[in-house]
Amino acid sequence: MSKQALIIIDIQNDYFPGGKWTLDGADAAADNAARLLEAARKRGDLVVHVRHEFESADAPFFAPDSKGAAIHEKVLPKEGEPVVLKHKVNAFRDTPLKSTLDQHGVDKLTIVGSMSHMCIDAATRAAADYGYDVTVAHDACATLPLDFDGKQVPAADVHASAMAALAFAYAKVVKTDDLLGN
């Protein structure tokens, strides 16, 4: 029998209005992540919270022990839910994430969080490479506009491009309502 987990990546205060690195759609994505969190808890699925902290106090965001690096109130962990601290983009790199999933016999993952084109992309690809059956709730993820070669790429395009690439070969990419059966 398949055992699944919800992985909530980097839904942290600095990504919200008033934070140091505000993302487009952070509130809406966190609201959808909270809905998935509630459903996962009701089902008894493993919930793993991943929190990014840079190792230097002069980091542009997620400085060690800062309010900005704290998990946002919309998706706070409950007692007993693992919280994985990471210092790199990939949530599996140099963390106990894989061993935590394996200890619980998890083979199916739903991934949500921020940023779509960075940490969500890296964790999803790594999870697929490790052999997990991966789903990404695309409307429970957020990102920001980027500049490349003198061109500004709107956040919606950055997000769509990241999700399209993941859907091509790494994960099922679906809406929160589809996962919740709405």
N, CA, C and O of each residue as an XYZ file, in Angstrom:
728
protein
N       0.839     -1.194      0.000
C       0.000      0.000      0.000
C       0.875      1.244      0.000
O       1.836      1.335      0.763
N       0.544      2.190     -0.845
C       1.309      3.433     -0.932
C       1.105      4.279      0.311
O       0.012      4.360      0.872
N       2.183      4.896      0.712
C       2.117      5.842      1.822
C       2.582      7.191      1.287
O       3.605      7.283      0.608
N       1.824      8.228      1.598
C       2.170      9.527      1.027
C       2.514     10.556      2.087
O       2.187     10.426      3.267
N       3.196     11.590      1.599
C       3.597     12.701      2.460
C       3.360     14.010      1.722
O       3.441     14.083      0.496
N       3.067     15.030      2.499
C       3.006     16.403      2.004
C       4.296     17.084      2.432
O       4.635     17.108      3.615
N       5.012     17.637      1.458
C       6.251     18.364      1.736
C       5.973     19.843      1.486
O       5.655     20.242      0.365
N       6.093     20.644      2.524
C       5.856     22.085      2.438
C       7.217     22.771      2.497
O       7.905     22.732      3.518
N       7.593     23.396      1.388
C       8.941     23.938      1.255
C       8.939     25.466      1.302
O       8.296     26.123      0.483
N       9.654     26.007      2.252
C      10.007     27.438      2.306
C       8.825     28.402      2.287
O       8.922     29.476      1.692
N       7.736     28.052      2.911
C       6.654     29.040      3.079
C       7.000     29.784      4.365
O       6.540     29.452      5.457
N       7.838     30.809      4.180
C       8.457     31.541      5.279
C       8.170     33.032      5.163
O       7.885     33.547      4.081
N       8.249     33.698      6.279
C       7.821     35.093      6.384
C       8.473     36.050      5.392
O       7.807     36.965      4.907
N       9.747     35.869      5.079
C      10.414     36.809      4.170
C       9.806     36.833      2.772
O      10.029     37.789      2.029
N       9.053     35.817      2.398
C       8.438     35.760      1.072
C       7.093     36.489      0.990
O       6.506     36.576     -0.088
N       6.606     37.007      2.102
C       5.291     37.649      2.151
C       5.437     39.164      2.202
O       6.503     39.677      2.543
N       4.362     39.884      1.862
C       4.426     41.352      1.936
C       5.005     41.815      3.275
O       4.592     41.358      4.341
N       5.963     42.725      3.192
C       6.668     43.202      4.382
C       7.948     42.442      4.642
O       8.765     42.871      5.457
N       8.141     41.317      3.965
C       9.366     40.531      4.106
C      10.471     41.061      3.212
O      10.279     42.037      2.486
N      11.617     40.423      3.266
C      12.783     40.899      2.524
C      12.813     40.457      1.060
O      13.611     40.986      0.286
N      11.965     39.498      0.657
C      12.059     38.952     -0.699
C      10.658     38.541     -1.135
O      10.394     37.355     -1.333
N       9.764     39.503     -1.284
C       8.340     39.238     -1.514
C       8.094     38.560     -2.857
O       8.600     38.989     -3.893
N       7.309     37.498     -2.811
C       6.940     36.746     -4.009
C       5.553     37.135     -4.484
O       4.693     37.494     -3.681
N       5.336     37.064     -5.781
C       4.000     37.260     -6.343
C       3.137     36.060     -5.955
O       3.531     34.912     -6.164
N       1.980     36.325     -5.400
C       1.051     35.243     -5.089
C       1.380     34.437     -3.848
O       0.851     33.339     -3.677
N       2.237     34.946     -2.978
C       2.630     34.186     -1.780
C       1.434     33.861     -0.902
O       1.325     32.740     -0.404
N       0.531     34.821     -0.701
C      -0.629     34.570      0.161
C      -1.557     33.517     -0.432
O      -1.988     32.605      0.274
N      -1.868     33.634     -1.717
C      -2.766     32.668     -2.358
C      -2.154     31.271     -2.345
O      -2.851     30.290     -2.086
N      -0.855     31.177     -2.624
C      -0.182     29.875     -2.597
C      -0.213     29.282     -1.189
O      -0.470     28.090     -1.022
N       0.048     30.109     -0.182
C       0.034     29.623      1.202
C      -1.368     29.191      1.618
O      -1.520     28.226      2.366
N      -2.397     29.898      1.139
C      -3.768     29.493      1.444
C      -4.055     28.102      0.883
O      -4.664     27.274      1.559
N      -3.620     27.845     -0.345
C      -3.817     26.518     -0.929
C      -2.976     25.465     -0.213
O      -3.440     24.346      0.008
N      -1.753     25.813      0.149
C      -0.922     24.883      0.911
C      -1.580     24.547      2.248
O      -1.525     23.402      2.697
N      -2.201     25.538      2.882
C      -2.885     25.305      4.160
C      -4.067     24.350      3.986
O      -4.333     23.525      4.860
N      -4.766     24.459      2.875
C      -5.875     23.536      2.594
C      -5.352     22.109      2.424
O      -5.950     21.159      2.928
N      -4.249     21.969      1.720
C      -3.645     20.652      1.545
C      -3.094     20.112      2.860
O      -3.161     18.912      3.124
N      -2.556     20.997      3.672
C      -2.044     20.616      4.981
C      -3.168     20.063      5.855
O      -3.010     19.019      6.488
N      -4.289     20.756      5.887
C      -5.432     20.291      6.671
C      -5.899     18.910      6.201
O      -6.170     18.032      7.020
N      -5.991     18.721      4.895
C      -6.431     17.435      4.341
C      -5.424     16.326      4.651
O      -5.821     15.211      4.990
N      -4.135     16.619      4.540
C      -3.109     15.617      4.836
C      -3.175     15.193      6.303
O      -3.064     14.009      6.621
N      -3.355     16.159      7.182
C      -3.471     15.837      8.610
C      -4.696     14.971      8.878
O      -4.625     14.024      9.661
N      -5.806     15.284      8.241
C      -7.028     14.491      8.428
C      -6.839     13.053      7.951
O      -7.358     12.120      8.565
N      -6.095     12.872      6.855
C      -5.842     11.534      6.324
C      -4.797     10.776      7.136
O      -4.688      9.555      7.028
N      -4.038     11.494      7.939
C      -2.956     10.871      8.687
C      -1.673     10.717      7.886
O      -0.805      9.917      8.237
N      -1.556     11.488      6.807
C      -0.329     11.456      6.006
C       0.809     12.121      6.776
O       0.583     12.973      7.634
N       2.013     11.721      6.457
C       3.177     12.405      6.993
C       3.223     13.815      6.410
O       3.012     14.002      5.211
N       3.494     14.792      7.245
C       3.687     16.170      6.810
C       5.102     16.563      7.208
O       5.487     16.451      8.372
N       5.874     17.027      6.221
C       7.240     17.479      6.491
C       7.345     18.939      6.069
O       7.038     19.299      4.933
N       7.780     19.757      6.995
C       7.992     21.179      6.743
C       9.485     21.371      6.461
O      10.332     20.876      7.204
N       9.794     22.087      5.390
C      11.185     22.386      5.052
C      11.365     23.893      5.189
O      10.590     24.686      4.654
N      12.399     24.257      5.913
C      12.675     25.668      6.186
C      14.099     25.989      5.764
O      15.048     25.312      6.158
N      14.231     27.042      4.949
C      15.541     27.462      4.451
C      16.101     28.557      5.350
O      15.402     29.497      5.729
N      17.363     28.411      5.675
C      18.091     29.456      6.386
C      19.465     29.539      5.751
O      20.155     28.528      5.615
N      19.860     30.735      5.363
C      21.226     30.899      4.887
C      22.148     30.827      6.096
O      21.713     31.021      7.230
N      23.397     30.553      5.854
C      24.330     30.362      6.972
C      24.971     31.659      7.436
O      25.670     31.674      8.449
N      24.743     32.752      6.707
C      25.354     34.036      7.037
C      24.290     35.058      7.434
O      23.223     35.122      6.823
N      24.583     35.843      8.441
C      23.645     36.867      8.907
C      23.433     37.973      7.878
O      22.436     38.692      7.952
N      24.346     38.126      6.922
C      24.185     39.169      5.911
C      23.479     38.649      4.649
O      23.579     39.260      3.585
N      22.780     37.541      4.769
C      22.023     36.978      3.644
C      20.929     37.958      3.211
O      20.428     38.725      4.033
N      20.552     37.937      1.916
C      19.523     38.864      1.441
C      18.137     38.582      2.038
O      17.297     39.479      2.104
N      17.905     37.367      2.460
C      16.666     36.959      3.134
C      16.964     35.651      3.861
O      18.027     35.061      3.671
N      16.031     35.201      4.688
C      16.191     33.970      5.482
C      17.484     33.964      6.294
O      18.190     32.957      6.350
N      17.779     35.090      6.916
C      18.962     35.173      7.772
C      18.756     34.266      8.993
O      17.628     34.105      9.460
N      19.826     33.681      9.502
C      19.711     32.771     10.643
C      18.975     33.411     11.824
O      19.229     34.557     12.196
N      18.074     32.644     12.386
C      17.323     33.036     13.591
C      16.498     34.313     13.433
O      16.143     34.943     14.429
N      16.190     34.700     12.200
C      15.401     35.912     11.987
C      13.911     35.579     11.901
O      13.533     34.441     11.627
N      13.075     36.587     12.139
C      11.633     36.429     11.978
C      11.303     36.074     10.527
O      10.378     35.303     10.273
N      12.043     36.623      9.591
C      11.819     36.349      8.181
C      12.064     34.900      7.799
O      11.455     34.397      6.854
N      12.940     34.229      8.515
C      13.252     32.823      8.229
C      12.270     31.856      8.887
O      12.318     30.652      8.635
N      11.395     32.374      9.716
C      10.411     31.513     10.398
C       9.322     31.060      9.426
O       8.998     31.756      8.464
N       8.774     29.902      9.695
C       7.660     29.380      8.893
C       6.452     30.297      9.083
O       6.139     30.721     10.195
N       5.785     30.590      7.971
C       4.625     31.483      7.992
C       3.478     30.864      8.791
O       3.300     29.646      8.806
N       2.720     31.709      9.442
C       1.639     31.262     10.326
C       0.567     30.428      9.624
O      -0.119     29.643     10.279
N       0.412     30.578      8.330
C      -0.624     29.829      7.612
C      -0.341     28.331      7.562
O      -1.261     27.533      7.385
N       0.928     27.943      7.716
C       1.293     26.528      7.602
C       2.201     26.070      8.747
O       3.084     25.236      8.546
N       1.986     26.605      9.922
C       2.841     26.246     11.056
C       2.788     24.751     11.357
O       1.727     24.132     11.281
N       3.931     24.182     11.696
C       3.958     22.760     12.063
C       3.235     22.509     13.377
O       3.212     23.354     14.273
N       2.650     21.328     13.463
C       2.099     20.856     14.726
C       3.153     19.982     15.390
O       4.070     19.482     14.739
N       3.003     19.813     16.682
C       3.932     18.970     17.418
C       4.002     17.590     16.769
O       2.979     16.983     16.452
N       5.222     17.113     16.579
C       5.441     15.809     15.984
C       5.681     15.829     14.484
O       6.161     14.844     13.923
N       5.356     16.934     13.826
C       5.612     17.022     12.392
C       7.072     17.429     12.179
O       7.519     18.436     12.729
N       7.813     16.655     11.385
C       9.218     16.991     11.174
C       9.406     18.342     10.489
O       8.657     18.714      9.586
N      10.419     19.056     10.943
C      10.845     20.307     10.307
C      12.296     20.104      9.887
O      13.176     19.890     10.721
N      12.528     20.173      8.583
C      13.856     19.967      8.026
C      14.468     21.329      7.737
O      13.887     22.136      7.011
N      15.634     21.581      8.301
C      16.365     22.820      8.040
C      17.327     22.566      6.888
O      18.094     21.603      6.906
N      17.278     23.439      5.890
C      18.192     23.313      4.757
C      18.957     24.610      4.566
O      18.512     25.687      4.962
N      20.120     24.474      3.950
C      20.966     25.632      3.645
C      21.239     25.748      2.148
O      21.946     26.656      1.712
N      20.685     24.841      1.375
C      20.875     24.816     -0.081
C      19.513     24.873     -0.758
O      18.486     24.767     -0.088
N      19.492     25.038     -2.071
C      18.247     25.097     -2.833
C      17.492     23.766     -2.746
O      16.283     23.756     -2.513
N      18.188     22.659     -2.929
C      17.583     21.334     -2.941
C      17.325     20.853     -1.510
O      18.261     20.714     -0.722
N      16.076     20.603     -1.181
C      15.695     20.184      0.174
C      16.260     18.819      0.562
O      16.294     18.479      1.745
N      16.700     18.040     -0.414
C      17.282     16.724     -0.124
C      18.781     16.809      0.153
O      19.351     15.900      0.756
N      19.419     17.887     -0.278
C      20.873     17.988     -0.171
C      21.313     18.342      1.238
O      20.941     19.383      1.779
N      22.112     17.458      1.822
C      22.689     17.668      3.156
C      21.617     17.862      4.226
O      21.815     18.618      5.177
N      20.479     17.177      4.071
C      19.411     17.224      5.076
C      18.917     15.801      5.348
O      19.257     14.876      4.611
N      18.125     15.626      6.393
C      17.547     14.311      6.674
C      16.211     14.053      5.963
O      15.474     13.150      6.358
N      15.891     14.827      4.928
C      14.579     14.675      4.286
C      14.364     13.265      3.753
O      13.344     12.649      4.062
N      15.286     12.741      2.970
C      15.094     11.412      2.388
C      14.997     10.348      3.473
O      14.128      9.478      3.402
N      15.860     10.399      4.464
C      15.807      9.387      5.528
C      14.504      9.480      6.313
O      13.971      8.459      6.749
N      13.986     10.688      6.498
C      12.695     10.860      7.182
C      11.583     10.206      6.374
O      10.754      9.483      6.926
N      11.562     10.457      5.069
C      10.541      9.846      4.212
C      10.675      8.334      4.206
O       9.676      7.620      4.306
N      11.899      7.841      4.090
C      12.133      6.399      4.039
C      11.773      5.724      5.365
O      11.233      4.618      5.363
N      12.059      6.363      6.479
C      11.708      5.801      7.796
C      10.205      5.614      7.938
O       9.751      4.712      8.642
N       9.440      6.459      7.273
C       7.985      6.374      7.339
C       7.391      5.556      6.189
O       6.170      5.459      6.067
N       8.239      4.973      5.353
C       7.768      4.146      4.251
C       7.042      4.901      3.154
O       6.211      4.331      2.448
N       7.348      6.168      3.010
C       6.677      7.022      2.023
C       7.188      6.707      0.621
O       8.390      6.548      0.408
N       6.253      6.618     -0.339
C       6.647      6.461     -1.733
C       5.959      7.467     -2.654
O       6.292      7.560     -3.835
N       4.999      8.221     -2.114
C       4.287      9.238     -2.897
C       4.408     10.579     -2.183
O       4.193     10.672     -0.974
N       4.755     11.617     -2.942
C       4.923     12.954     -2.373
C       4.030     13.964     -3.077
O       3.834     13.904     -4.291
N       3.499     14.886     -2.299
C       2.914     16.105     -2.842
C       3.800     17.235     -2.347
O       4.051     17.365     -1.149
N       4.267     18.046     -3.279
C       5.194     19.139     -2.959
C       4.514     20.473     -3.223
O       3.883     20.670     -4.262
N       4.652     21.390     -2.263
C       4.122     22.750     -2.373
C       5.144     23.710     -1.784
O       6.020     23.302     -1.021
N       5.030     24.999     -2.141
C       5.867     25.997     -1.503
C       6.501     26.981     -2.457
O       5.923     27.352     -3.479
N       7.718     27.402     -2.096
C       8.374     28.487     -2.810
C       9.869     28.216     -2.928
O      10.422     27.476     -2.115
N      10.509     28.776     -3.886
C      10.056     29.420     -5.094
C       9.899     28.359     -6.182
O      10.671     27.403     -6.255
N       8.902     28.545     -7.010
C       8.568     27.570     -8.052
C       9.774     27.160     -8.882
O      10.008     25.973     -9.111
N      10.536     28.147     -9.329
C      11.632     27.894    -10.263
C      12.931     27.489     -9.582
O      13.907     27.174    -10.264
N      12.965     27.491     -8.261
C      14.202     27.162     -7.551
C      13.999     25.949     -6.642
O      14.252     24.816     -7.052
N      13.555     26.178     -5.438
C      13.491     25.112     -4.445
C      12.432     24.066     -4.771
O      12.641     22.882     -4.504
N      11.306     24.472     -5.337
C      10.288     23.498     -5.739
C      10.825     22.669     -6.898
O      10.705     21.444     -6.898
N      11.410     23.330     -7.876
C      12.000     22.626     -9.007
C      13.074     21.638     -8.542
O      13.039     20.471     -8.934
N      14.007     22.071     -7.733
C      15.121     21.221     -7.300
C      14.631     20.019     -6.488
O      15.081     18.896     -6.714
N      13.724     20.247     -5.555
C      13.227     19.145     -4.719
C      12.408     18.153     -5.536
O      12.497     16.943     -5.324
N      11.615     18.664     -6.464
C      10.795     17.782     -7.290
C      11.664     16.896     -8.161
O      11.432     15.690     -8.253
N      12.648     17.477     -8.791
C      13.546     16.687     -9.639
C      14.315     15.655     -8.817
O      14.463     14.509     -9.240
N      14.801     16.056     -7.649
C      15.530     15.117     -6.792
C      14.615     13.987     -6.332
O      15.009     12.821     -6.345
N      13.395     14.334     -5.925
C      12.449     13.313     -5.468
C      12.157     12.304     -6.575
O      12.132     11.098     -6.328
N      11.938     12.791     -7.783
C      11.696     11.892     -8.917
C      12.922     11.022     -9.180
O      12.790      9.828     -9.449
N      14.108     11.613     -9.104
C      15.332     10.839     -9.306
C      15.506      9.761     -8.236
O      16.074      8.705     -8.513
N      15.029     10.013     -7.033
C      15.069      9.015     -5.961
C      13.981      7.952     -6.107
O      13.968      6.975     -5.358
N      13.074      8.133     -7.058
C      12.059      7.125     -7.322
C      10.710      7.367     -6.676
O       9.828      6.512     -6.756
N      10.528      8.515     -6.038
C       9.218      8.836     -5.467
C       8.233      9.177     -6.579
O       8.617      9.713     -7.619
N       6.974      8.866     -6.352
C       5.877      9.287     -7.222
C       5.530     10.706     -6.763
O       5.045     10.895     -5.648
N       5.775     11.701     -7.617
C       5.697     13.096     -7.179
C       4.546     13.840     -7.855
O       4.318     13.724     -9.059
N       3.833     14.606     -7.033
C       2.804     15.528     -7.494
C       3.157     16.916     -6.969
O       3.583     17.066     -5.824
N       2.979     17.918     -7.808
C       3.160     19.310     -7.385
C       1.810     20.011     -7.527
O       1.191     19.965     -8.590
N       1.363     20.651     -6.465
C       0.154     21.491     -6.525
C       0.616     22.873     -6.974
O       1.108     23.667     -6.173
N       0.450     23.147     -8.266
C       1.051     24.360     -8.839
C       0.481     25.651     -8.266
O       1.182     26.662     -8.213
N      -0.781     25.635     -7.836
C      -1.353     26.864     -7.278
C      -1.096     26.990     -5.776
O      -1.634     27.879     -5.115
N      -0.272     26.096     -5.253
C       0.203     26.195     -3.873
C       1.708     26.494     -3.878
O       2.422     26.211     -2.916
N       2.161     27.073     -4.992
C       3.557     27.472     -5.162
C       3.592     28.928     -5.634
O       2.664     29.402     -6.289
N       4.660     29.616     -5.296
C       4.794     31.024     -5.686
C       6.226     31.306     -6.118
O       7.155     30.567     -5.791
N       6.374     32.398     -6.862
C       7.701     32.826     -7.298
C       7.704     34.344     -7.521
O       6.805     35.045     -7.057
N       8.700     34.835     -8.222
C       8.832     36.261     -8.477
C       9.311     36.492     -9.904
O       9.761     35.551    -10.558
N       9.224     37.729    -10.400
C       9.742     38.017    -11.738
C      11.265     37.875    -11.745
O      11.927     38.046    -10.722
N      11.791     37.562    -12.907
C      13.240     37.431    -13.058
C      13.718     38.301    -14.205
O      12.943     38.659    -15.091
N      14.985     38.633    -14.183
C      15.634     39.318    -15.296
C      16.594     38.346    -15.943
O      17.358     37.660    -15.262
N      16.550     38.292    -17.274
C      17.501     37.470    -18.006
C      17.861     38.143    -19.318
O      16.988     38.466    -20.123
N      19.126     38.346    -19.520
C      19.647     38.900    -20.767
C      18.928     40.186    -21.162
O      18.588     40.395    -22.327
N      18.705     41.043    -20.162
C      18.073     42.325    -20.408
C      16.562     42.291    -20.530
O      15.941     43.314    -20.819
N      15.973     41.146    -20.315
C      14.519     41.012    -20.427
C      13.921     40.671    -19.062
O      14.423     39.804    -18.346
N      12.846     41.367    -18.721
C      12.121     41.051    -17.488
C      11.111     39.953    -17.805
O      10.305     40.080    -18.726
N      11.168     38.879    -17.031
C      10.253     37.755    -17.199
C       9.241     37.822    -16.056
O       9.620     37.666    -14.895
N       7.960     38.050    -16.360
C       6.946     38.151    -15.312
C       6.861     36.872    -14.474
O       7.125     35.774    -14.966
N       6.493     37.032    -13.219
C       6.403     35.899    -12.298
C       5.499     34.803    -12.840
O       5.819     33.621    -12.707
N       4.377     35.169    -13.446
C       3.463     34.154    -13.985
C       4.146     33.317    -15.060
O       3.894     32.116    -15.164
N       5.007     33.940    -15.857
C       5.728     33.200    -16.900
C       6.838     32.338    -16.296
O       7.066     31.216    -16.749
N       7.520     32.848    -15.288
C       8.542     32.063    -14.590
C       7.886     30.810    -14.001
O       8.389     29.698    -14.158
N       6.765     31.012    -13.329
C       6.043     29.908    -12.698
C       5.572     28.891    -13.739
O       5.779     27.689    -13.579
N       4.940     29.379    -14.802
C       4.413     28.486    -15.837
C       5.534     27.679    -16.488
O       5.372     26.487    -16.751
N       6.652     28.315    -16.743
C       7.778     27.623    -17.351
C       8.315     26.529    -16.425
O       8.594     25.413    -16.865
N       8.456     26.857    -15.148
C       8.949     25.862    -14.188
C       7.987     24.685    -14.076
O       8.413     23.531    -14.053
N       6.689     24.977    -14.006
C       5.696     23.907    -13.877
C       5.623     23.064    -15.149
O       5.462     21.846    -15.074
N       5.738     23.694    -16.303
C       5.712     22.955    -17.568
C       6.887     21.984    -17.650
O       6.725     20.848    -18.095
N       8.052     22.424    -17.228
C       9.226     21.550    -17.253
C       9.058     20.375    -16.298
O       9.394     19.241    -16.640
N       8.542     20.640    -15.107
C       8.323     19.541    -14.151
C       7.281     18.563    -14.673
O       7.443     17.350    -14.539
N       6.219     19.082    -15.265
C       5.146     18.227    -15.778
C       5.620     17.368    -16.944
O       5.084     16.284    -17.177
N       6.609     17.841    -17.666
C       7.105     17.106    -18.823
C       7.726     15.768    -18.424
O       7.537     14.769    -19.118
N       8.465     15.739    -17.312
C       9.209     14.512    -17.021
C       9.377     14.161    -15.541
O       9.911     13.096    -15.231
N       8.941     15.019    -14.622
C       9.265     14.777    -13.226
C       8.085     14.576    -12.287
O       8.234     13.923    -11.254
N       6.927     15.115    -12.613
C       5.826     15.085    -11.654
C       4.491     15.276    -12.343
O       4.416     15.757    -13.474
N       3.445     14.891    -11.642
C       2.109     15.316    -12.027
C       1.965     16.722    -11.469
O       2.263     16.954    -10.297
N       1.522     17.652    -12.278
C       1.375     19.039    -11.840
C      -0.106     19.377    -11.959
O      -0.659     19.431    -13.057
N      -0.737     19.604    -10.806
C      -2.187     19.749    -10.758
C      -2.589     20.909     -9.853
O      -1.763     21.475     -9.137
N      -3.873     21.249     -9.901
C      -4.434     22.279     -9.026
C      -4.778     21.679     -7.665
O      -5.045     20.483     -7.542
N      -4.764     22.531     -6.657
C      -5.151     22.108     -5.313
C      -6.544     21.490     -5.301
O      -6.749     20.442     -4.689
N      -7.510     22.132     -5.976
C      -8.868     21.595     -5.998
C      -8.924     20.186     -6.561
O      -9.714     19.365     -6.095
N      -8.091     19.894     -7.563
C      -8.053     18.543     -8.125
C      -7.558     17.542     -7.091
O      -8.080     16.430     -7.010
N      -6.565     17.915     -6.305
C      -6.048     17.027     -5.260
C      -7.059     16.816     -4.144
O      -7.105     15.753     -3.525
N      -7.864     17.836     -3.895
C      -8.856     17.748     -2.825
C     -10.196     17.191     -3.299
O     -11.117     17.004     -2.504
N     -10.294     16.928     -4.608
C     -11.536     16.387     -5.155
C     -12.665     17.385     -5.261
O     -13.839     17.018     -5.239
N     -12.299     18.666     -5.379
C     -13.307     19.719     -5.500
C     -13.622     20.031     -6.945
O     -14.453     20.897     -7.222
